[in-house]
Amino acid sequence: MPGYGQFCPVAKTCELFAERWTPLIVRELCCGPAQFNDLRRRLPLMSKTLLAQRLRDLEHNGIVSTTTKDSGHGNIYALTQAGEEFRPIIAALSLWGQRHTQHILRPEDFDPHFLLQSVVGQIPREACPAARFVIRFDFRNIPAARTAQRSWWIVLMHPHIDLCMKDPGHAVDLVIAADIETFTRAWMGYLGLAEETARRGIGFEGPPEAVERAKALMGLFDRARERRFTFAPPEMLDA
C-alpha cells in the first residue's frame, strides 16, 4: 500500500492497519492465537494468498508474532504487545458500527457460519451448564452467496462450547427456527424478541426453561439494546 507522505501518527498507523482485511485479522487475533486455517475459516471471502501476505506484513511491522506448532505442520499467529494495543481500537470500531451501520447491512452480509462463530465466541465459558445443553438452529432465507447449510448445532458443557456442522448425535434441548437476517439482528441487539418482526421470524421449540437458558446464554432480550462485544480469548469473558 503506498504511503500517505505524512509523518502524522494517524497517517503512519493507517498505513499499517487500514489496508483491506487487516483490521479483521487483528479482530480475530484479539480473541486469541490462531492457526492459518482458523483464520481462513473465519474470513472465508479472503484469499489464501492475500491472508498469507497480510500476516507477513503484520509480522514484519511487529504487530503479529509467528511461532511453529509444537507438533504437526503450520504456525501459530498471535498479537505482540504492539498488536495488543489495537484491542481498544477494535472495540471502539465495533461500538461505532453498532450505532451507525445498521442501515447499510446487505442481504449477503448474513452468514450463518460467521453468525454462530460470533455467538459461540461471546458466551462466557463460566456460564456454560455442567450438564450438556444442545441447541439446534434451523435457518431459512440464507443468501445464495453463503453456505447452503440450513442446520447447525451448538453443544455446551462446561467448560466447552462446540459449534457443529453435522448432527453431533446428542439429544437436542432446544430448536431455534429462524430467518437468518431476523435472528442476526436480534442477536446484535438491533431488534427485540418482543417486536413483531422477531416474533414472525424467530421460533423457539422446546421447554420454557430451555428457551430462557438459551436466551440468557446468548444475550437475547425482548427489547432492543446495545450489545457490547468483548474481543478477548474465551477464558477472559465475564459471566
Secondary structure, DSSP 8 states (H G I E B T S, - for coil): ----S---HHHHHHHHH-STTHHHHHHHHHT--EEHHHHHHHSTTS-HHHHHHHHHHHHHTTSEEEEE-SSSS-EEEEE-HHHHTTHHHHHHHHHHHHHH-GGG--GGG--HHHHHHHHHHTS-GGGS-SS-EEEEEEEES--TTS----EEEEEEETTEEEEESS--SS--SEEEEEEHHHHHHHHHTSS-TTSHHHHHHEEEES-HHHHHHHHHHHT--SS--------S-GGG---
